[in-house]
């Protein structure tokens, strides 16, 4: 068993995805010391019967409708006992060597944030899925790197940090200060974390062999279901860093007539939020 390594998972209304993630953990070539599952605004649920590892269920609740993503990651880090922390979104099924890959990366570069490649699954999974299925169906993201096992590739592209799969030492987490909980709901909380890492001189590396498979689910293009979160969080980010995140989505909101904004503006003015029909029309 890997010494002092915890996997932290955030979940909300994704029980089937969580079961698949835990099936992946169960089949890992190198086991974590524990899996910490943080339920956001929902009751704590017991692990499936097949799971044999140490499972810690906990909960974060807020009064807002927006998911407390930043607070949940902070709570998961505090709850976990490990000195090595792996964060996985509930959509991600770890490949058999993901834990080993991250352990190797943090052994080589203990001062860094390690990011593993994620391959996207274009279809829903049968309950009896096998890793051969995932390897066959998984599509790599064109904007990300997928080094060979045990290889590390440094990157300075902090805006491209993704929070769905990453790992770091607890000491690095404390250096950065965790996630800023002023960000509520979807968008910018992970970019803010990356900018805080950059400000603290924490390097980013792509970790070979630490791959995960992103489970299929409907998505929205643009993500109109998160319209208010994106506007609010983008504004908070701009006032903190003087730079606009999520520019592609903000520009799409402009073109649809929902907001008035430009990249050189210092504020976002809402003209008319998207209707429920528009949100449904954006569903892919």
Beta strands, then each sheet from edge to edge (+ up, - down):
strand 1: 5-11
strand 2: 34-40
strand 3: 55-60
strand 4: 84-89
strand 5: 92-94
strand 6: 113-120
strand 7: 139-140
strand 8: 152-155
strand 9: 165-169
strand 10: 204-214
strand 11: 259-260
strand 12: 269-270
sheet 1: 3+ 2+ 1+ 4+ 9- 6+ 7-
sheet 2: 3+ 2+ 1+ 4+ 9- 6+ 10+ 5-
sheet 3: 3+ 2+ 1+ 4+ 9- 6+ 10+ 8-
sheet 4: 11+ 12-
end
